[in-house]
Amino acid sequence: MSRRYCLTLDLRDDAELIAEYKRYHEKIWPEITESIRKAEIEDLEIYLHGTRMFMIMEVSENFSFEKKPRRTEESEVQEWRT
């Protein structure tokens, strides 16, 4: 049985930084997609409305927010974030 989490984040009101973020995410590395799947995230969507970002995650019953950061640190995600 899947669960759904909806998260929000308010971005800094800086059009240039938001545009840069969008450009950076136009082509996501395969390692990032693999990391998401390994974390038991079945589907992930991100929407932006003004400066408010919405993330909708469909996760398996094995997903855990507590385990996710550890799994993330073990992958190429650290390089993606820099």
Secondary structure, 3 states (H helix, E strand, C coil): CCEEEEEEEECCCCHHHHHHHHHHCCCCCHHHHHHHHHCCEEEEEEEEECCEEEEEEEECCCCCCCCHHHHHHCCCHHHHHC
